[in-house]
């Protein structure tokens, strides 16, 4: 896959099809567009960085996929050309027709393929109908693909993001078409897990990445080329609340049947199922029994080959 980071680099690029969008999550809804692009031969995908909502939104916004993850997923779909188009207030001010002029000034393409809910241009004034009208005036074919749904539910990045924040990762996984994951470096923790014979790996998660709500999750962990069953704990540790340091929110991974020193290594964690909220236990013995019970449930869940 050829990756461009400046639209000027595509000056002499000529393709059959082109499309653009944030593609956050590269989910099942995006798959239909990517498949249609590949079926038409040479193609270019344009994605924005940063996400347009980070430019306009005053509130917090989290990514389903970092730029690195998005590039990796696009490679997995055998995308031919990918342009990472810097999104700025200047670009945001382009009207629909002005935006098309800007793109086609650098890139020669015969056809544009988008979803029926596609919006573009200043204030998202441009729609699929607008795109067809512009295409007719400029001799550009426009193909509009119907929305992808599951159980009459429209698949969208915002819907997936909402389910992740609610902790309903199993629903998010169905919409994504794969297990939602985070990848980060393992940092040195307080060693609480090791003290009770249940060692954990603490991850330094980027603030930009979407993280499920606090609680305990069943998951899978990939370290290098190997994968392991695991439990994921997000949030505060109420049983250790006597220590102010332990009141900080943490992201801990208890890898089952594993006891190696892996600090500073990269770990990717895949969410499978929400298990429970955090509970305040009266003592360490109760906590250990609860973790043992969590482990049994995790093994049984992950042994089910039908679980996404």
BAFI-3210 file (N, C-alpha, C; in Angstrom, 3 decimals, decimal comma, padded with zeros to 6 digits):
// residues 308
n [1|2|3|4|5|6|7|8|9|10|11|12|13|14|15|16|17|18|19|20|21|22|23|24|25|26|27|28|29|30|31|32|33|34|35|36|37|38|39|40|41|42|43|44|45|46|47|48|49|50|51|52|53|54|55|56|57|58|59|60|61|62|63|64|65|66|67|68|69|70|71|72|73|74|75|76|77|78|79|80|81|82|83|84|85|86|87|88|89|90|91|92|93|94|95|96|97|98|99|100|101|102|103|104|105|106|107|108|109|110|111|112|113|114|115|116|117|118|119|120|121|122|123|124|125|126|127|128|129|130|131|132|133|134|135|136|137|138|139|140|141|142|143|144|145|146|147|148|149|150|151|152|153|154|155|156|157|158|159|160|161|162|163|164|165|166|167|168|169|170|171|172|173|174|175|176|177|178|179|180|181|182|183|184|185|186|187|188|189|190|191|192|193|194|195|196|197|198|199|200|201|202|203|204|205|206|207|208|209|210|211|212|213|214|215|216|217|218|219|220|221|222|223|224|225|226|227|228|229|230|231|232|233|234|235|236|237|238|239|240|241|242|243|244|245|246|247|248|249|250|251|252|253|254|255|256|257|258|259|260|261|262|263|264|265|266|267|268|269|270|271|272|273|274|275|276|277|278|279|280|281|282|283|284|285|286|287|288|289|290|291|292|293|294|295|296|297|298|299|300|301|302|303|304|305|306|307|308]
n.u [000,840|000,536|001,288|000,340|001,187|000,768|-001,220|-000,134|001,696|000,297|-000,027|000,413|-001,105|-003,338|-006,423|-009,024|-011,166|-012,234|-012,518|-013,519|-013,198|-013,519|-013,180|-012,963|-012,323|-012,640|-014,840|-017,543|-019,386|-017,731|-016,406|-017,903|-017,631|-014,839|-014,510|-015,958|-014,388|-011,990|-012,910|-013,163|-010,701|-007,788|-007,403|-008,014|-007,990|-009,025|-008,307|-008,933|-006,794|-006,118|-009,126|-012,085|-013,952|-012,387|-011,403|-013,583|-015,108|-015,661|-015,714|-014,569|-013,074|-012,750|-010,739|-011,557|-009,750|-006,308|-004,084|-002,007|-003,147|-005,277|-003,984|-002,738|-004,992|-006,115|-004,153|-004,519|-006,841|-005,995|-005,720|-004,906|-003,899|-003,437|-004,304|-003,328|-004,925|-004,318|-006,466|-007,823|-008,861|-008,936|-009,374|-011,822|-013,472|-014,027|-016,525|-018,934|-018,583|-016,183|-014,506|-014,492|-013,264|-010,745|-009,760|-009,801|-008,106|-005,604|-005,781|-006,591|-009,502|-011,997|-014,343|-016,403|-016,986|-019,269|-021,051|-024,644|-025,292|-023,374|-021,614|-020,204|-017,942|-018,188|-019,723|-020,918|-022,602|-022,752|-024,232|-024,993|-026,618|-025,882|-023,292|-023,713|-024,886|-022,759|-020,928|-022,211|-022,006|-019,290|-018,521|-017,978|-018,359|-020,607|-021,106|-023,447|-023,631|-025,800|-026,673|-025,028|-026,408|-027,084|-029,276|-031,313|-030,059|-028,209|-024,850|-022,290|-019,514|-019,917|-021,945|-020,651|-018,640|-020,179|-021,194|-018,828|-018,021|-020,099|-019,528|-020,552|-019,094|-019,348|-021,408|-020,292|-018,179|-019,533|-020,532|-018,192|-016,944|-014,861|-012,805|-012,681|-009,777|-006,908|-003,650|-000,650|002,214|003,707|003,834|005,555|003,900|002,182|002,550|000,624|-000,990|000,880|001,639|-000,524|-000,483|-001,588|-000,485|-000,322|-000,310|000,336|-001,001|-000,031|-002,168|-003,136|-004,676|-006,279|-007,457|-010,396|-011,791|-013,339|-016,007|-015,418|-014,573|-014,518|-013,278|-013,514|-010,938|-008,513|-005,015|-002,271|001,068|003,904|004,090|002,407|-000,715|-002,857|-005,250|-007,061|-007,823|-009,238|-008,890|-010,340|-010,155|-010,565|-009,148|-010,983|-010,636|-008,117|-008,213|-007,166|-004,780|-003,787|-002,553|-003,393|-005,934|-006,082|-007,165|-006,648|-005,324|-005,326|-003,989|-004,530|-002,871|-003,682|-002,286|000,390|003,507|005,727|008,370|007,521|007,610|007,780|007,405|005,356|001,878|-001,036|-004,460|-007,505|-010,924|-013,517|-015,813|-017,973|-017,583|-018,020|-018,839|-016,590|-015,914|-016,052|-014,141|-014,019|-011,610|-008,320|-008,442|-011,093|-011,034|-009,174|-010,563|-012,662|-011,324|-010,379|-012,818|-013,560|-011,607|-012,334|-014,761|-013,840|-012,206|-014,130|-015,797|-014,036|-013,478|-015,558|-016,157|-017,860|-017,983|-017,389]
n.v [-001,195|002,173|005,041|008,342|011,503|014,082|015,997|017,027|015,189|013,418|014,390|013,448|011,220|008,840|007,332|004,812|004,932|006,901|007,864|009,442|010,153|009,879|007,299|006,130|003,481|001,686|-000,030|-002,475|-001,118|000,466|-001,458|-002,250|-000,109|-000,117|-002,614|-002,228|-000,284|-001,691|-003,541|-002,110|-001,743|000,304|002,570|005,163|005,945|008,501|009,768|011,605|013,461|015,337|013,738|015,258|016,040|016,626|019,061|020,767|020,197|021,147|019,604|016,442|014,012|010,762|008,330|005,469|004,098|004,591|006,547|004,901|002,353|002,496|002,669|000,158|-001,543|-000,812|-001,720|-004,414|-004,798|-004,733|-002,248|000,010|002,712|005,248|008,306|010,471|013,051|016,172|017,630|020,756|024,068|025,621|023,791|022,927|025,047|024,939|024,892|022,444|022,200|023,537|021,935|019,568|020,581|021,122|018,569|017,219|018,741|017,814|015,061|012,606|011,037|008,674|007,987|008,410|006,878|006,516|006,273|006,276|008,100|010,000|012,971|016,168|018,988|022,502|022,869|020,454|020,588|019,388|016,583|013,155|013,510|016,073|015,540|013,899|015,750|017,585|015,849|015,243|017,679|017,824|015,589|013,275|010,064|008,945|006,783|005,618|003,897|001,710|001,926|-000,030|-002,435|-004,084|-006,283|-004,419|-002,181|000,678|000,791|002,648|004,817|006,456|005,121|002,761|003,816|004,819|002,422|001,244|003,038|002,612|000,129|-002,071|-004,013|-006,303|-005,773|-003,615|-004,975|-006,621|-004,712|-003,582|-005,779|-007,168|-007,860|-005,221|-003,329|-002,219|-000,865|-000,628|000,513|-001,369|-000,365|000,230|-000,817|-000,674|-003,129|-004,562|-006,678|-008,738|-009,152|-010,508|-012,809|-012,660|-011,457|-008,402|-006,502|-003,181|-000,739|002,031|004,040|005,948|009,156|009,801|007,548|005,515|004,215|001,561|001,750|001,864|-001,205|-004,849|-006,955|-009,688|-010,858|-010,957|-011,129|-009,921|-010,550|-009,822|-012,322|-014,076|-015,097|-014,693|-015,732|-013,423|-011,190|-007,984|-005,021|-001,961|001,250|002,458|000,847|-000,306|-001,940|-001,423|001,138|002,448|003,527|006,470|006,640|004,372|005,026|006,115|005,961|003,035|000,892|-002,334|-005,549|-008,893|-011,569|-014,814|-017,812|-017,010|-015,640|-013,709|-011,260|-008,364|-005,646|-002,504|-003,574|-003,840|-004,305|-005,693|-005,518|-007,228|-006,708|-008,765|-009,397|-007,878|-008,264|-007,650|-004,988|-002,990|-004,089|-003,526|-005,307|-007,027|-008,024|-009,248|-011,972|-012,422|-010,946|-012,388|-014,795|-013,882|-013,101|-015,581|-016,756|-015,060|-015,760|-018,407|-017,973|-016,451|-018,279|-020,162|-018,574|-017,731|-020,127|-020,686|-020,923|-019,431|-016,906|-013,602]
n.w [000,000|-000,881|000,884|001,298|002,659|002,088|-000,006|-002,293|-003,061|-004,556|-007,050|-009,694|-009,720|-010,983|-010,846|-010,857|-009,032|-006,194|-002,756|000,331|003,846|007,466|008,458|010,978|013,045|010,981|010,273|009,826|008,238|006,719|005,287|003,043|001,295|000,913|-000,305|-002,650|-003,845|-004,340|-006,176|-008,482|-009,544|-009,830|-007,091|-004,589|-001,214|000,889|004,007|007,015|009,205|012,016|013,374|012,141|014,156|016,357|015,761|015,704|018,011|021,384|023,539|024,932|022,802|021,528|019,846|017,850|016,388|016,263|014,207|013,306|013,719|011,953|009,466|009,459|009,401|006,960|005,242|005,647|004,232|001,707|000,429|-002,142|-002,474|-000,065|001,290|003,774|004,807|006,103|008,440|008,786|009,942|007,703|005,579|006,469|005,902|003,242|000,797|-000,485|-003,369|-003,696|-002,201|-003,729|-006,045|-005,010|-004,303|-006,818|-008,257|-007,745|-007,971|-010,338|-011,128|-012,105|-010,910|-008,004|-004,928|-002,349|000,825|001,401|003,379|003,315|004,070|003,365|003,007|003,988|007,122|006,722|004,516|002,074|000,490|-000,489|-002,699|-003,463|-004,244|-006,478|-008,224|-008,577|-009,723|-012,144|-013,467|-013,837|-015,171|-013,728|-012,543|-010,036|-007,393|-005,145|-002,199|-000,362|003,157|005,653|007,780|010,933|012,334|011,842|012,754|012,194|011,204|012,590|013,355|015,570|016,961|017,654|019,241|021,349|022,477|023,366|025,355|027,119|027,961|026,722|025,079|023,547|021,771|020,411|019,199|017,369|015,617|014,708|013,540|014,434|017,334|019,629|020,335|022,281|022,250|023,938|025,849|028,479|031,785|034,901|037,792|041,001|042,032|043,352|042,420|042,085|044,702|045,768|044,400|041,879|039,341|037,428|034,358|033,857|031,745|029,743|028,579|025,747|025,925|023,836|022,896|022,763|025,664|027,407|029,893|033,476|035,073|035,085|032,568|030,234|028,170|025,454|025,106|023,271|023,002|021,473|019,108|020,264|021,744|024,584|027,085|029,091|031,870|032,157|033,894|034,571|035,933|039,354|042,288|044,619|046,917|047,805|048,754|050,928|050,426|048,964|046,494|045,224|044,554|042,105|038,701|036,859|034,240|034,024|033,216|033,657|032,787|032,065|033,380|033,194|033,995|033,690|033,464|031,936|031,666|029,998|027,485|024,474|024,536|023,232|023,743|023,591|023,758|024,923|026,492|028,878|032,315|035,146|037,505|039,525|042,826|046,339|048,448|051,602|052,511|051,479|050,964|050,128|047,785|046,241|045,898|044,344|042,028|041,191|040,547|038,471|036,623|035,964|034,676|032,548|031,149|030,352|028,765|026,706|025,583|024,017|020,760|019,248|020,219|019,479]
ca.u [000,000|001,262|000,707|000,709|000,894|000,571|-001,985|000,729|002,413|-000,584|-000,239|000,371|-001,815|-004,565|-007,079|-010,400|-012,124|-011,741|-013,489|-012,901|-013,938|-012,678|-012,924|-012,572|-012,769|-012,618|-015,837|-018,284|-019,989|-016,668|-015,952|-018,618|-016,998|-013,491|-014,654|-016,387|-013,214|-011,063|-013,509|-013,082|-009,306|-006,969|-008,236|-007,383|-008,790|-008,570|-008,783|-008,532|-006,043|-006,906|-010,550|-012,749|-014,625|-011,420|-011,195|-014,790|-015,699|-015,052|-015,666|-013,571|-013,364|-011,801|-010,622|-011,674|-008,475|-005,256|-003,666|-001,230|-004,076|-006,054|-003,106|-002,566|-006,242|-006,255|-003,239|-005,148|-007,884|-005,306|-005,959|-003,787|-003,362|-004,070|-003,841|-003,642|-005,127|-004,401|-007,727|-007,599|-009,976|-008,944|-010,063|-013,197|-014,231|-014,342|-017,871|-018,926|-017,995|-014,795|-013,776|-014,300|-012,256|-009,452|-009,326|-009,585|-006,979|-004,401|-006,004|-007,473|-010,308|-013,169|-015,559|-016,409|-017,875|-019,540|-022,277|-025,793|-025,363|-022,125|-021,689|-018,899|-017,966|-018,428|-020,943|-021,499|-023,707|-022,802|-024,802|-024,792|-027,307|-025,017|-022,153|-024,178|-025,074|-021,429|-020,346|-022,843|-021,462|-017,863|-018,271|-017,443|-019,366|-020,786|-021,837|-023,910|-023,887|-026,760|-026,083|-024,906|-027,091|-027,133|-030,524|-031,976|-029,292|-027,209|-023,479|-021,583|-018,433|-020,468|-022,689|-019,637|-017,990|-021,127|-021,231|-017,570|-018,066|-021,090|-019,023|-021,171|-018,080|-019,793|-022,176|-019,310|-017,437|-020,389|-020,601|-016,854|-016,581|-013,669|-012,732|-012,081|-008,502|-006,016|-002,260|000,133|003,409|003,516|004,606|005,700|002,783|002,417|002,865|-000,435|-001,402|001,935|001,631|-001,591|-000,351|-002,331|000,264|-000,981|000,484|-000,297|-000,789|-000,042|-003,093|-003,265|-005,942|-007,064|-008,070|-011,638|-011,639|-014,627|-016,270|-014,736|-015,088|-013,667|-013,640|-012,838|-010,267|-007,360|-003,846|-001,227|002,411|004,690|003,277|001,599|-001,938|-003,190|-006,495|-006,757|-008,839|-008,869|-009,511|-010,233|-010,705|-009,945|-009,134|-011,603|-010,158|-006,855|-008,453|-006,481|-003,613|-004,264|-001,987|-004,189|-007,229|-005,995|-007,701|-005,589|-005,705|-004,517|-004,281|-004,076|-002,730|-003,853|-001,217|001,557|004,196|007,026|008,611|007,304|007,574|008,332|007,035|004,051|000,841|-002,330|-005,524|-008,763|-012,079|-014,465|-017,079|-018,004|-017,789|-018,671|-018,351|-015,660|-016,566|-015,217|-014,070|-013,647|-010,216|-007,608|-008,918|-012,313|-010,624|-008,536|-011,627|-013,414|-010,483|-010,411|-014,117|-013,475|-010,766|-013,124|-015,735|-013,079|-011,804|-015,331|-016,239|-013,088|-013,476|-016,688|-015,638|-018,835|-017,868|-016,545]
ca.v [000,000|003,430|005,998|009,742|012,372|015,426|015,845|017,388|013,982|012,652|015,246|012,690|009,970|008,638|006,110|004,616|005,365|007,664|008,136|010,128|010,100|009,675|005,857|005,781|002,136|000,822|-001,015|-003,208|-000,163|000,907|-002,593|-002,271|000,909|-000,580|-003,733|-001,656|000,392|-002,706|-004,232|-001,250|-001,597|001,305|003,373|005,983|006,264|009,700|009,833|012,859|013,419|014,607|013,566|016,576|016,403|017,195|020,454|021,539|019,906|021,709|018,525|015,404|013,100|009,652|007,582|004,011|003,640|005,587|006,605|003,695|001,224|002,659|002,299|-001,302|-002,164|-000,562|-002,665|-005,726|-004,848|-004,630|-000,949|000,334|004,039|005,907|009,674|011,031|014,477|016,972|018,366|022,052|024,992|026,067|022,751|022,863|026,162|024,680|024,445|021,157|022,291|023,965|020,760|018,692|021,229|020,971|017,173|016,837|019,515|017,003|013,632|012,275|009,852|008,537|007,705|008,586|005,916|006,901|005,743|007,165|009,144|010,764|014,428|016,780|020,430|023,376|022,591|019,212|020,983|018,485|015,253|012,274|014,143|017,178|014,941|013,458|016,955|018,088|014,867|015,409|018,884|017,660|014,343|012,285|009,097|008,869|005,589|005,733|002,578|001,720|001,770|-001,380|-002,568|-005,370|-006,318|-003,130|-001,109|001,244|000,742|003,926|004,983|007,056|004,073|001,874|004,582|004,865|001,101|001,038|003,849|001,994|-001,167|-003,151|-004,272|-007,384|-005,123|-002,864|-005,941|-007,042|-003,604|-003,442|-006,955|-007,727|-007,464|-003,906|-003,503|-001,097|-001,294|000,347|000,013|-001,792|000,468|-000,327|-000,487|-000,743|-004,511|-005,111|-007,976|-009,713|-009,415|-011,456|-013,962|-012,431|-010,350|-007,663|-005,583|-001,865|-000,139|003,486|004,236|007,308|009,815|009,924|006,259|005,213|003,178|001,184|002,237|001,134|-002,532|-005,999|-007,516|-010,862|-010,428|-011,669|-010,247|-010,339|-010,116|-010,321|-013,116|-015,015|-014,594|-015,307|-015,337|-012,449|-010,354|-006,572|-004,206|-000,527|002,106|002,450|-000,423|000,067|-002,737|-000,830|002,568|003,044|004,214|007,471|006,348|003,304|005,548|006,566|005,026|002,263|-000,075|-003,498|-006,782|-010,114|-012,602|-016,112|-018,811|-016,273|-014,959|-013,257|-009,823|-007,817|-004,190|-001,766|-004,189|-003,460|-005,320|-005,360|-006,170|-007,320|-006,835|-009,793|-009,428|-007,195|-009,276|-007,083|-003,708|-003,153|-004,335|-003,341|-006,541|-006,794|-008,392|-009,778|-013,338|-012,303|-010,456|-013,489|-015,732|-013,255|-013,178|-016,987|-016,957|-014,335|-016,561|-019,551|-017,457|-016,030|-019,479|-020,746|-017,653|-017,739|-021,477|-020,729|-020,445|-018,547|-015,577|-012,754]
ca.w [000,000|-000,942|001,821|001,066|003,807|001,534|-001,233|-003,416|-003,466|-005,448|-008,218|-010,944|-009,495|-011,737|-010,367|-011,321|-008,012|-005,051|-001,710|001,466|005,103|008,650|008,550|012,340|013,379|009,796|010,691|008,795|007,317|005,806|004,473|001,772|000,443|000,571|-001,243|-003,931|-004,417|-004,853|-007,320|-009,660|-009,978|-009,116|-006,198|-003,546|-000,026|001,604|005,385|007,652|010,456|013,011|013,101|012,096|015,405|017,305|015,365|016,010|019,321|022,586|024,525|024,690|021,694|021,542|018,598|017,835|015,837|016,087|012,808|013,035|013,619|010,722|008,349|009,503|008,967|005,526|004,581|005,724|003,210|000,406|-000,193|-003,028|-002,154|001,082|001,533|005,091|004,525|007,334|008,547|009,441|009,806|006,300|004,815|006,960|005,339|001,840|000,492|-001,184|-004,703|-003,509|-001,725|-004,891|-006,889|-004,338|-004,429|-008,208|-008,796|-007,560|-008,236|-011,461|-010,819|-012,965|-010,145|-006,551|-004,260|-000,960|001,407|001,182|004,414|003,213|004,176|003,153|002,798|005,146|007,862|006,184|003,632|000,939|000,713|-001,640|-003,826|-003,881|-004,923|-007,792|-009,044|-008,921|-010,634|-013,461|-014,101|-014,106|-015,883|-012,787|-012,106|-008,587|-006,954|-003,759|-001,633|000,754|004,481|006,191|009,070|011,623|013,118|011,590|013,396|011,295|011,724|012,500|014,332|016,789|017,678|018,222|020,308|022,462|023,117|024,077|026,579|028,012|028,391|025,943|024,059|022,655|020,706|019,630|018,391|016,249|014,665|014,130|012,767|015,079|018,743|019,867|021,025|022,576|022,271|024,691|026,518|029,863|032,719|036,244|038,668|042,440|042,390|044,209|041,902|042,354|046,144|046,097|043,512|040,647|038,721|036,354|033,540|033,789|030,432|029,625|027,468|025,228|026,254|022,610|022,573|023,481|026,678|027,997|031,246|034,541|035,368|034,764|031,274|029,697|026,954|024,933|025,073|022,331|023,363|020,355|018,197|021,041|022,358|025,861|027,738|030,143|032,502|032,054|034,943|034,289|036,983|040,672|043,019|045,898|048,050|048,260|048,830|052,071|049,903|048,015|045,174|044,638|044,172|040,728|037,709|036,207|033,211|034,374|032,486|034,325|031,771|032,722|033,208|032,705|035,101|033,218|033,565|030,592|031,730|028,846|026,215|023,946|024,707|022,631|024,500|022,848|024,653|024,496|027,225|030,181|033,355|036,336|038,020|040,633|044,113|047,521|049,237|052,995|052,724|050,317|050,706|049,329|046,473|045,516|045,515|043,260|040,824|040,769|039,906|037,204|035,725|035,489|033,713|031,371|030,395|029,748|027,714|025,591|025,009|023,111|019,472|018,613|020,800|018,644]
c.u [000,875|000,552|001,253|000,341|000,693|-000,138|-001,157|001,522|001,604|-000,795|-000,368|-000,377|-003,118|-005,168|-008,479|-011,404|-011,441|-012,872|-012,771|-013,812|-012,991|-012,279|-012,451|-013,170|-012,625|-013,576|-016,576|-018,960|-018,985|-016,260|-016,600|-017,995|-015,627|-013,553|-015,051|-015,226|-012,266|-011,601|-013,406|-011,646|-008,564|-007,854|-007,390|-008,393|-008,188|-009,161|-008,206|-007,782|-005,672|-008,365|-011,213|-013,411|-013,667|-011,150|-012,369|-015,287|-014,921|-014,936|-014,604|-014,028|-012,323|-011,873|-010,894|-010,367|-007,496|-004,860|-002,886|-002,117|-004,880|-005,243|-002,945|-003,819|-006,462|-005,343|-003,844|-006,256|-007,307|-005,649|-004,703|-003,102|-004,155|-003,451|-004,288|-003,721|-005,257|-005,700|-007,499|-008,842|-010,078|-009,699|-011,541|-014,080|-014,579|-015,800|-017,798|-018,225|-016,509|-013,928|-013,489|-013,231|-010,857|-008,900|-008,950|-008,538|-005,701|-004,569|-006,977|-008,196|-011,557|-014,462|-015,344|-017,400|-018,033|-020,808|-023,404|-025,923|-024,130|-022,398|-020,294|-019,067|-018,323|-019,771|-021,660|-022,709|-023,859|-023,338|-024,494|-025,471|-026,484|-023,853|-022,527|-024,317|-023,729|-020,761|-020,912|-022,272|-020,011|-017,524|-017,630|-018,582|-019,420|-021,624|-022,177|-024,280|-024,880|-026,050|-026,041|-025,560|-026,936|-028,354|-031,249|-031,290|-028,214|-025,831|-022,815|-020,516|-018,973|-021,231|-021,715|-018,962|-018,878|-021,158|-019,947|-017,582|-019,050|-020,629|-019,625|-020,269|-018,491|-020,608|-021,231|-018,531|-018,242|-020,438|-019,268|-016,525|-015,312|-013,694|-012,044|-010,812|-007,817|-004,602|-001,433|001,341|003,100|004,423|004,636|004,549|003,173|002,758|001,828|-000,850|-000,398|001,937|000,591|-001,567|-001,154|-001,683|-000,487|000,026|-000,289|000,026|-000,907|-000,865|-003,155|-004,633|-006,846|-007,843|-009,336|-011,428|-013,023|-014,785|-015,580|-015,411|-014,080|-014,193|-012,871|-012,178|-009,185|-006,220|-002,825|000,094|003,357|003,776|002,354|000,380|-002,277|-004,588|-006,154|-008,022|-008,334|-009,625|-009,253|-010,867|-009,934|-010,012|-009,678|-011,084|-008,870|-006,986|-007,791|-005,261|-004,069|-003,743|-002,845|-005,580|-007,238|-006,555|-006,551|-006,180|-004,781|-004,960|-003,681|-004,058|-002,763|-002,703|000,062|002,192|005,628|007,144|008,516|007,183|008,323|008,000|005,652|003,075|-000,436|-003,404|-006,828|-009,908|-013,081|-015,820|-016,935|-018,365|-018,539|-018,124|-017,353|-016,432|-015,562|-015,268|-013,574|-012,179|-009,635|-008,089|-010,163|-011,986|-010,031|-009,568|-012,429|-012,636|-010,464|-011,720|-014,138|-012,686|-011,551|-014,123|-015,026|-012,697|-012,997|-015,811|-015,349|-012,991|-014,622|-016,279|-016,607|-018,789|-016,921|-015,411]
c.v [001,243|004,458|007,395|010,567|013,829|015,263|016,184|016,179|013,156|013,360|014,472|011,367|009,932|007,301|006,009|005,197|006,081|007,779|008,842|010,047|009,875|008,206|005,454|004,430|001,157|-000,360|-001,642|-002,286|000,333|-000,208|-002,584|-001,275|000,438|-001,713|-003,216|-000,955|-000,617|-003,370|-003,426|-001,031|-000,550|002,244|004,151|006,236|007,507|009,671|011,074|012,623|014,850|014,455|014,952|016,987|016,993|018,661|021,321|021,390|020,554|020,661|017,513|014,508|012,000|008,868|006,087|003,406|004,806|005,576|005,352|002,474|001,292|002,251|000,782|-002,027|-001,985|-001,500|-004,061|-005,906|-004,693|-003,343|-000,538|001,649|004,669|007,288|010,113|012,538|015,257|017,779|019,625|022,915|025,516|025,076|022,696|023,959|025,973|024,248|023,137|021,205|022,668|022,787|019,805|019,268|021,017|019,558|016,840|017,705|018,686|015,571|013,450|010,972|009,853|008,467|007,958|007,580|006,325|006,201|006,745|008,272|010,047|012,267|014,998|018,278|021,195|023,093|021,336|019,507|020,026|017,118|014,379|012,863|015,309|016,649|014,476|014,654|017,521|017,158|014,991|016,605|018,704|016,367|013,271|011,340|009,057|007,639|005,739|004,343|002,672|001,473|000,306|-001,428|-003,974|-005,334|-004,978|-001,958|-000,617|001,225|002,094|003,988|005,529|006,031|003,100|002,554|004,621|003,541|000,806|001,803|003,276|000,641|-002,342|-003,485|-005,375|-006,810|-004,336|-003,790|-006,405|-005,958|-003,386|-004,573|-007,603|-007,274|-006,104|-004,074|-002,179|-001,661|-000,225|-000,328|-000,309|-000,955|-000,206|000,141|-000,575|-002,153|-005,163|-006,516|-009,067|-010,116|-010,461|-012,661|-013,868|-011,262|-009,701|-006,803|-004,277|-001,211|001,378|003,844|005,701|007,878|009,931|008,659|006,035|004,027|002,846|001,718|001,332|-000,218|-003,603|-006,648|-008,803|-010,418|-011,379|-010,668|-010,803|-009,697|-010,686|-011,058|-014,085|-014,328|-015,394|-014,876|-014,345|-011,845|-008,916|-005,807|-002,732|000,256|002,023|001,057|-000,178|-000,705|-002,165|000,666|003,243|003,825|005,170|007,216|005,319|003,764|006,070|005,499|004,335|001,340|-001,264|-004,727|-007,959|-011,219|-013,964|-017,059|-018,179|-015,540|-014,600|-011,749|-009,216|-006,289|-003,592|-002,395|-003,695|-004,622|-004,826|-006,191|-006,087|-007,550|-007,832|-009,629|-008,658|-008,222|-008,713|-005,699|-003,988|-003,252|-004,081|-004,624|-006,223|-007,093|-008,995|-011,183|-013,321|-011,862|-011,583|-014,512|-015,185|-013,335|-014,605|-017,306|-016,275|-015,142|-017,735|-019,109|-017,067|-017,228|-020,098|-019,892|-017,753|-019,101|-021,652|-020,109|-019,511|-017,125|-014,750|-012,160]
c.w [000,000|-000,056|001,536|002,296|003,392|000,201|-002,471|-003,930|-004,471|-006,783|-009,525|-010,817|-010,291|-011,319|-010,945|-010,328|-006,859|-004,030|-000,580|002,692|006,264|008,806|009,949|012,705|012,231|010,045|009,504|007,786|006,292|004,839|003,089|000,793|-000,019|-000,458|-002,629|-004,625|-005,053|-006,124|-008,614|-010,136|-009,158|-008,302|-005,196|-002,440|000,611|003,003|006,043|008,960|010,853|012,571|013,123|013,400|016,434|016,992|015,799|017,436|020,460|023,685|024,160|023,539|021,715|020,241|018,818|017,336|015,768|014,610|012,419|012,862|012,325|009,498|008,283|009,001|007,468|004,731|004,546|004,692|001,803|-000,341|-000,959|-002,649|-001,012|001,271|002,921|004,908|005,829|007,361|009,373|009,272|008,378|005,435|005,194|006,360|003,874|001,707|-000,287|-002,545|-004,620|-003,051|-002,883|-005,816|-006,323|-004,520|-005,875|-008,915|-008,751|-008,043|-009,406|-011,135|-011,688|-012,162|-008,657|-005,974|-002,799|-000,481|001,284|002,222|004,386|003,267|003,986|002,907|004,058|005,805|007,411|005,292|002,456|001,320|-000,502|-002,883|-004,368|-004,700|-006,330|-008,730|-009,498|-009,931|-012,039|-014,196|-014,539|-014,848|-015,020|-012,383|-010,583|-008,255|-005,477|-003,256|-000,471|002,080|004,897|007,560|009,627|012,535|013,054|012,293|012,449|011,951|011,523|013,581|015,647|017,616|018,353|019,407|021,560|023,212|023,880|025,398|027,603|028,529|027,639|024,748|023,096|021,498|019,793|018,703|017,179|015,186|013,962|013,162|013,280|016,542|018,877|020,684|021,321|022,651|022,959|025,341|027,977|030,763|034,091|037,123|040,135|042,902|043,277|043,751|042,213|043,820|046,515|045,152|042,235|039,914|037,555|035,604|033,448|032,445|030,487|028,389|027,059|025,568|025,029|022,286|023,392|024,417|027,250|029,417|032,274|034,806|035,008|033,487|030,989|028,398|026,495|024,842|024,081|022,723|022,311|019,396|018,928|021,641|023,606|026,294|028,839|030,746|032,438|033,123|034,650|035,431|038,284|041,302|044,422|047,102|048,617|048,507|050,026|051,631|048,806|046,609|044,460|044,245|042,739|039,793|036,987|035,154|033,416|033,589|033,245|033,280|032,460|032,374|032,670|033,885|034,692|033,391|032,167|030,591|030,547|027,493|025,768|024,081|024,027|023,315|023,720|023,829|024,081|025,170|028,537|031,241|034,555|036,648|039,139|041,948|045,241|048,355|050,647|053,275|051,443|049,954|049,825|047,907|045,621|045,051|044,331|041,943|040,287|040,036|038,542|036,174|035,132|034,428|032,414|030,507|029,661|028,577|026,485|024,923|024,008|021,776|018,751|019,178|019,941|019,483]
res [x|x|x|x|x|x|x|x|x|x|x|x|x|x|x|x|x|x|x|x|x|x|x|x|x|x|x|x|x|x|x|x|x|x|x|x|x|x|x|x|x|x|x|x|x|x|x|x|x|x|x|x|x|x|x|x|x|x|x|x|x|x|x|x|x|x|x|x|x|x|x|x|x|x|x|x|x|x|x|x|x|x|x|x|x|x|x|x|x|x|x|x|x|x|x|x|x|x|x|x|x|x|x|x|x|x|x|x|x|x|x|x|x|x|x|x|x|x|x|x|x|x|x|x|x|x|x|x|x|x|x|x|x|x|x|x|x|x|x|x|x|x|x|x|x|x|x|x|x|x|x|x|x|x|x|x|x|x|x|x|x|x|x|x|x|x|x|x|x|x|x|x|x|x|x|x|x|x|x|x|x|x|x|x|x|x|x|x|x|x|x|x|x|x|x|x|x|x|x|x|x|x|x|x|x|x|x|x|x|x|x|x|x|x|x|x|x|x|x|x|x|x|x|x|x|x|x|x|x|x|x|x|x|x|x|x|x|x|x|x|x|x|x|x|x|x|x|x|x|x|x|x|x|x|x|x|x|x|x|x|x|x|x|x|x|x|x|x|x|x|x|x|x|x|x|x|x|x|x|x|x|x|x|x|x|x|x|x|x|x|x|x|x|x|x|x|x|x|x|x|x|x|x|x|x|x|x|x]
***
